Amino acid sequence: MVKKVNAKTRVLPAKHRPASMKELLEQYDFEIKSFKRGQLVEGIVVSNEPSQILLDVGAKSEGIIRGDDLLDTDNTHKTLKPGDKILVNVVQPEDRYGYLVLSLKKAERERKWRNFETMYKNKTAFDVKVLDYSKGGLLVDALGQRGFIPISHLDRVHFADFSKAMATGSNAEKKANLGGLRGNTIKVVIIEVDRSINRLVLSEKDAVSDDKKAKDAAMLNTFKVGEILEGAVSGIMPYGLFVEISRDSVKVDGLVHISEISWEKVEDPSKYHKVGDKVKVRVVEIDEEEGRVQLSLKALKDNPWIDFAKRHPIGSKVKGVVTKVVPFGAFVSVVAGRKGKEYSLDGLVHISETSGALKEGDEVETVVTICDVERQKLGLSVRRIEDIKIYK
């Protein structure tokens, strides 16, 4: 026979009994979170209905999202399902029904920046839509946020198409369409993110697959450093010229940087060549990382610095014209090279080597104080001319 034992309720001594709900919760290590208006919290979706979403955020009651607070620009509420985690903003700690009132809409900006920071760390590639051109780069729509792609971070083909379109003399319609890029979707990765200044910088070049990078590198390597090629100017930009070169069926738009156009100082590349001009260039670098061939026009011409150094050793006199006055002195243009192949070289008259004020357009006689052929640096003095006159 089984003996029945009556269970007795354990009664705590009065001194151990909780005096309030707070003490009761503390006794069982149960914590209820409290929230403030405007606070950002993460919750787990309990249910998602057309008119409202219920979230578990660890409060004494569930959080609720409804009305306009459901409507962010990405329509996030349409894709959420039970169990999903989501960042929301506290609108009201408690409504008349006891719910914690929350908002998807008001937390949207923070959600996006946190997402961008995660994508930056993971080098996640995603699609953006090209909107416009602005100061050296493309403006794009990046998941509803304005992003910027520097021109140097476009893929090789897009870089060439864009450069041609933006070149002097290019078709106006192509220019307006940014070489066919405006309105197009391209894949990018984030290379800089700073929410404090609303800055999101992207790269198409870095998002290119390793396989495509290998193919591009193989194509670029069909050209060799030092070889001389004939090509045609395909684009003109403030920083240089693009020249289309080819070998067999391989065509590439190589860059002649502004410093490689001429031995003299170049201010405006369009004054030297026009789109369509036939030119000879020397390959000076194969840049696999940037995906470009670097070319030079001046490398096929005599170096006037060598000739100038021979004709005008340190201490010799040379005449020139003041081209620019700066706080630390003035730049003077002097003529170098042989007859029919003259070049203008810029020398600096440091402020310590002047003898009175100089102004643009002044014709001056100077003494050569420095002539560094390798660094293409020319130092001149007006003061020493005056000293010669005084002590002669």
C-alpha positions as CSV (number, residue, x, y, z in Angstrom):
1,M,0.0,0.0,0.0
2,V,1.3,3.4,-1.0
3,K,1.1,6.0,1.6
4,K,0.0,9.4,0.4
5,V,2.1,12.4,1.5
6,N,0.4,15.8,1.7
7,A,2.6,18.5,0.1
8,K,3.0,21.5,2.3
9,T,3.6,25.1,1.0
10,R,6.9,26.4,2.2
11,V,6.3,29.7,4.0
12,L,9.2,32.1,4.2
13,P,9.9,33.8,7.5
14,A,8.4,37.3,7.6
15,K,11.9,38.9,7.5
16,H,12.6,37.2,4.2
17,R,9.3,37.9,2.5
18,P,9.4,40.5,-0.4
19,A,7.7,43.8,0.5
20,S,7.1,44.9,-3.2
21,M,7.0,43.6,-6.8
22,K,10.5,45.0,-7.3
23,E,11.8,43.0,-4.4
24,L,10.0,39.9,-5.7
25,L,11.6,40.3,-9.1
26,E,15.0,40.8,-7.5
27,Q,14.6,37.7,-5.4
28,Y,14.2,35.6,-8.5
29,D,16.9,37.5,-10.5
30,F,14.3,38.7,-12.9
31,E,15.1,42.1,-14.5
32,I,12.6,44.3,-16.4
33,K,14.3,46.8,-18.6
34,S,13.2,50.4,-18.6
35,F,13.3,52.6,-21.7
36,K,13.4,56.3,-22.5
37,R,11.9,58.2,-25.4
38,G,14.3,58.4,-28.3
39,Q,16.4,55.4,-27.1
40,L,17.6,52.9,-29.7
41,V,16.8,49.3,-28.8
42,E,17.1,45.9,-30.5
43,G,14.1,43.6,-30.5
44,I,13.0,40.2,-31.7
45,V,9.9,40.0,-34.0
46,V,7.0,38.2,-32.2
47,S,4.4,38.7,-34.9
48,N,4.1,40.8,-38.1
49,E,0.6,41.8,-39.3
50,P,-0.3,44.3,-42.0
51,S,-1.2,47.0,-39.5
52,Q,1.3,46.3,-36.7
53,I,4.4,44.5,-35.5
54,L,5.0,43.1,-32.0
55,L,8.5,42.9,-30.7
56,D,10.1,41.3,-27.6
57,V,12.6,43.9,-26.2
58,G,12.8,42.5,-22.7
59,A,10.2,44.9,-21.3
60,K,7.3,44.0,-19.0
61,S,5.1,44.0,-22.0
62,E,5.7,43.7,-25.8
63,G,6.7,46.6,-27.9
64,I,4.4,47.7,-30.8
65,I,5.1,49.4,-34.1
66,R,2.1,50.7,-36.0
67,G,0.9,53.6,-38.3
68,D,3.6,55.8,-39.9
69,D,6.3,54.3,-37.7
70,L,6.1,51.2,-39.9
71,L,7.0,53.1,-43.0
72,D,10.7,53.6,-43.7
73,T,12.1,54.1,-47.2
74,D,13.0,50.4,-47.6
75,N,9.6,49.1,-46.5
76,T,11.4,47.0,-43.9
77,H,8.1,45.9,-42.3
78,K,7.2,43.9,-45.4
79,T,10.1,41.6,-45.1
80,L,10.3,41.0,-41.3
81,K,9.3,37.6,-40.0
82,P,9.0,36.1,-36.4
83,G,12.5,35.6,-34.9
84,D,14.2,38.4,-36.9
85,K,16.2,41.0,-34.9
86,I,15.6,44.6,-35.7
87,L,16.8,48.0,-34.4
88,V,14.0,50.4,-33.4
89,N,13.5,53.7,-31.8
90,V,11.4,54.2,-28.6
91,V,8.5,56.6,-29.3
92,Q,6.7,56.2,-26.0
93,P,7.7,54.1,-22.9
94,E,4.1,53.0,-22.4
95,D,0.7,53.7,-24.1
96,R,-2.7,53.3,-22.5
97,Y,-2.7,49.6,-23.3
98,G,0.6,49.1,-21.6
99,Y,2.6,48.6,-24.9
100,L,6.1,50.1,-25.4
101,V,5.5,52.2,-28.6
102,L,8.4,51.8,-31.1
103,S,9.3,53.1,-34.6
104,L,11.1,51.5,-37.5
105,K,11.1,54.7,-39.4
106,K,12.9,56.8,-36.7
107,A,15.7,54.2,-36.4
108,E,16.2,53.9,-40.1
109,R,19.3,56.1,-40.4
110,E,21.1,54.3,-37.5
111,R,20.2,50.9,-39.0
112,K,21.7,51.9,-42.3
113,W,25.0,53.3,-40.9
114,R,25.4,50.2,-38.7
115,N,24.8,48.0,-41.7
116,F,27.3,50.0,-43.8
117,E,29.9,49.6,-41.0
118,T,29.4,45.9,-41.0
119,M,29.6,45.7,-44.8
120,Y,32.8,47.8,-44.7
121,K,34.4,45.3,-42.2
122,N,33.3,42.3,-44.2
123,K,34.2,43.9,-47.6
124,T,30.6,43.0,-48.8
125,A,29.9,43.8,-52.4
126,F,26.5,45.4,-53.3
127,D,24.8,47.2,-56.1
128,V,24.4,51.0,-56.4
129,K,22.8,53.2,-59.0
130,V,24.7,56.0,-60.7
131,L,23.1,59.4,-60.3
132,D,25.5,62.2,-61.3
133,Y,29.0,63.5,-61.5
134,S,30.5,65.8,-58.9
135,K,34.1,67.0,-58.3
136,G,36.2,64.0,-59.4
137,G,33.7,61.3,-58.8
138,L,30.3,59.8,-59.3
139,L,27.3,60.3,-57.0
140,V,25.3,57.1,-56.5
141,D,22.3,55.8,-54.6
142,A,23.6,53.3,-52.1
143,L,20.7,51.5,-50.5
144,G,18.9,54.9,-50.1
145,Q,22.0,56.7,-48.9
146,R,24.1,59.1,-51.1
147,G,27.5,57.6,-51.9
148,F,30.6,58.7,-53.8
149,I,32.8,56.7,-56.2
150,P,36.1,58.5,-57.0
151,I,36.9,58.3,-60.7
152,S,40.1,56.4,-59.9
153,H,38.0,53.7,-58.3
154,L,36.0,52.9,-61.4
155,D,36.6,49.6,-63.1
156,R,39.0,49.9,-66.0
157,V,36.4,49.7,-68.8
158,H,34.0,52.2,-67.0
159,F,37.0,54.5,-66.3
160,A,37.9,54.6,-70.0
161,D,34.2,55.1,-71.1
162,F,33.7,57.9,-68.6
163,S,37.0,59.6,-69.4
164,K,36.2,59.7,-73.1
165,A,32.7,61.1,-72.5
166,M,34.0,63.8,-70.3
167,A,36.9,64.7,-72.6
168,T,37.0,68.1,-74.4
169,G,35.2,67.8,-77.7
170,S,33.2,64.7,-76.8
171,N,29.6,64.3,-77.8
172,A,27.3,66.3,-75.5
173,E,24.8,63.5,-75.1
174,K,27.5,61.1,-74.1
175,K,28.8,63.6,-71.6
176,A,25.3,64.1,-70.1
177,N,25.0,60.3,-69.8
178,L,28.5,60.0,-68.2
179,G,29.7,57.6,-70.8
180,G,26.6,55.4,-70.4
181,L,26.9,55.2,-66.7
182,R,24.1,57.5,-65.6
183,G,21.2,55.4,-64.4
184,N,23.2,52.2,-64.5
185,T,23.7,49.8,-61.7
186,I,27.3,48.8,-60.7
187,K,28.7,46.6,-58.0
188,V,30.9,48.2,-55.3
189,V,32.5,47.8,-51.9
190,I,32.8,50.4,-49.2
191,I,36.3,51.8,-48.7
192,E,35.4,54.6,-46.3
193,V,32.5,55.1,-43.9
194,D,32.0,58.0,-41.5
195,R,28.5,58.6,-40.2
196,S,29.6,61.8,-38.3
197,I,30.1,63.6,-41.6
198,N,27.6,61.5,-43.6
199,R,30.5,60.2,-45.7
200,L,30.3,57.0,-47.7
201,V,33.1,56.3,-50.2
202,L,32.8,53.3,-52.6
203,S,35.0,51.4,-55.1
204,E,33.9,49.5,-58.1
205,K,37.5,48.5,-58.9
206,D,37.9,46.8,-55.5
207,A,34.7,44.8,-56.1
208,V,35.9,43.2,-59.3
209,S,36.3,39.4,-58.9
210,D,39.8,37.9,-58.7
211,D,39.2,36.1,-61.9
212,K,38.5,39.3,-63.8
213,K,41.5,41.0,-62.2
214,A,43.7,38.2,-63.4
215,K,42.3,38.6,-66.9
216,D,42.8,42.3,-66.9
217,A,46.4,41.9,-65.6
218,A,47.1,39.4,-68.4
219,M,45.7,41.8,-71.0
220,L,47.8,44.8,-69.6
221,N,50.9,42.7,-69.7
222,T,50.7,42.3,-73.4
223,F,52.3,45.8,-73.4
224,K,55.9,46.2,-72.2
225,V,57.6,49.0,-70.3
226,G,59.9,51.0,-72.6
227,E,58.2,50.1,-75.9
228,I,57.1,52.8,-78.3
229,L,53.6,52.7,-79.7
230,E,51.4,54.7,-82.0
231,G,48.0,55.7,-80.8
232,A,45.2,58.3,-80.9
233,V,44.1,60.8,-78.2
234,S,40.8,59.4,-76.9
235,G,40.2,61.8,-74.0
236,I,41.4,65.0,-72.3
237,M,41.1,65.6,-68.6
238,P,42.5,68.3,-66.3
239,Y,45.1,65.7,-65.1
240,G,46.2,64.4,-68.5
241,L,45.5,62.7,-71.8
242,F,44.0,59.3,-72.6
243,V,45.6,57.6,-75.6
244,E,44.1,54.5,-77.2
245,I,46.9,52.0,-77.9
246,S,46.5,48.5,-79.3
247,R,48.2,45.2,-80.1
248,D,46.5,42.6,-82.2
249,S,42.9,42.6,-80.9
250,V,43.8,44.2,-77.5
251,K,42.9,47.8,-77.1
252,V,43.6,49.9,-74.0
253,D,43.2,53.5,-73.1
254,G,46.5,54.5,-71.5
255,L,47.0,57.6,-69.4
256,V,49.6,60.3,-70.2
257,H,49.7,62.1,-66.9
258,I,50.0,65.9,-67.1
259,S,53.6,65.7,-66.0
260,E,54.4,63.4,-68.9
261,I,53.0,65.6,-71.7
262,S,55.9,67.9,-72.0
263,W,59.2,68.8,-70.3
264,E,57.8,72.3,-69.6
265,K,55.2,72.9,-67.0
266,V,51.7,72.0,-68.4
267,E,48.7,73.9,-67.1
268,D,46.1,72.8,-69.6
269,P,46.5,69.5,-71.5
270,S,43.9,70.6,-74.1
271,K,46.4,73.2,-75.4
272,Y,48.8,70.5,-76.5
273,H,46.4,67.9,-78.2
274,K,42.9,67.4,-79.3
275,V,40.8,64.3,-79.3
276,G,41.7,62.2,-82.4
277,D,45.3,63.4,-82.7
278,K,47.7,60.7,-83.7
279,V,50.7,60.5,-81.3
280,K,53.7,58.3,-80.5
281,V,54.0,57.3,-76.8
282,R,56.4,55.3,-74.7
283,V,55.1,52.8,-72.1
284,V,56.5,53.9,-68.7
285,E,54.6,51.8,-66.3
286,I,52.1,48.9,-66.1
287,D,50.0,49.5,-63.1
288,E,48.2,46.2,-62.4
289,E,46.7,47.4,-59.1
290,E,45.1,50.4,-60.8
291,G,44.5,48.4,-64.0
292,R,46.1,51.0,-66.3
293,V,49.0,51.5,-68.7
294,Q,51.0,54.7,-67.9
295,L,52.3,56.5,-71.0
296,S,54.7,59.4,-71.8
297,L,54.9,61.8,-74.6
298,K,57.9,63.7,-73.3
299,A,60.0,60.6,-73.0
300,L,60.3,60.6,-76.8
301,K,61.7,64.1,-76.9
302,D,65.1,65.5,-76.0
303,N,65.4,66.5,-72.3
304,P,65.9,70.3,-72.4
305,W,67.1,70.2,-68.8
306,I,70.3,68.4,-69.9
307,D,70.9,71.0,-72.7
308,F,70.1,73.9,-70.3
309,A,72.6,72.5,-67.7
310,K,75.3,72.4,-70.3
311,R,74.7,75.9,-71.7
312,H,74.0,77.6,-68.3
313,P,76.2,76.3,-65.5
314,I,75.9,77.6,-62.0
315,G,76.8,81.3,-61.9
316,S,75.9,82.0,-65.5
317,K,73.3,84.7,-66.5
318,V,70.0,83.9,-68.1
319,K,67.0,86.1,-69.0
320,G,63.4,85.3,-68.3
321,V,59.9,86.5,-67.7
322,V,58.1,86.5,-64.3
323,T,55.1,84.2,-64.6
324,K,53.8,84.0,-61.0
325,V,54.5,85.8,-57.8
326,V,54.1,83.9,-54.5
327,P,54.7,84.8,-50.8
328,F,58.1,83.0,-50.9
329,G,59.4,84.6,-54.2
330,A,58.6,84.5,-57.9
331,F,58.6,81.9,-60.7
332,V,60.5,83.0,-63.8
333,S,60.1,81.2,-67.2
334,V,63.4,80.8,-69.2
335,V,63.9,79.4,-72.6
336,A,65.8,76.1,-73.1
337,G,66.4,73.7,-75.9
338,R,67.8,74.2,-79.4
339,K,66.4,76.4,-82.1
340,G,63.1,75.0,-83.4
341,K,62.8,72.8,-80.3
342,E,62.6,75.5,-77.6
343,Y,61.0,74.8,-74.2
344,S,60.0,77.0,-71.3
345,L,61.4,76.0,-68.0
346,D,60.3,77.5,-64.7
347,G,62.9,78.6,-62.2
348,L,62.3,80.0,-58.7
349,V,63.7,83.3,-57.5
350,H,63.4,82.8,-53.8
351,I,62.4,85.9,-51.8
352,S,65.9,86.0,-50.4
353,E,67.3,86.3,-53.9
354,T,65.2,89.3,-55.0
355,S,66.1,92.9,-54.9
356,G,62.8,94.7,-54.8
357,A,59.3,93.8,-55.8
358,L,58.6,91.6,-58.9
359,K,55.4,91.4,-60.8
360,E,54.0,89.1,-63.4
361,G,55.2,90.0,-66.9
362,D,58.5,91.6,-65.8
363,E,61.5,90.7,-67.9
364,V,64.4,90.0,-65.7
365,E,68.0,89.0,-65.9
366,T,69.0,86.4,-63.4
367,V,71.9,84.2,-62.2
368,V,71.6,80.4,-62.1
369,T,72.1,79.2,-58.5
370,I,70.7,75.7,-58.7
371,C,70.2,73.4,-61.8
372,D,69.2,69.9,-60.7
373,V,68.5,67.9,-63.9
374,E,67.3,64.8,-62.2
375,R,64.7,66.6,-60.0
376,Q,64.1,69.3,-62.7
377,K,64.7,72.1,-60.2
378,L,66.0,75.5,-61.2
379,G,67.1,78.2,-58.8
380,L,67.6,81.8,-59.9
381,S,68.8,85.0,-58.4
382,V,68.0,88.7,-59.3
383,R,69.9,90.0,-56.2
384,R,73.2,88.6,-57.5
385,I,72.9,90.5,-60.7
386,E,72.5,93.7,-58.7
387,D,75.5,92.8,-56.6
388,I,77.6,92.3,-59.7
389,K,76.6,95.8,-60.9
390,I,77.4,97.3,-57.5
391,Y,80.8,95.7,-57.0
392,K,81.9,95.7,-60.6
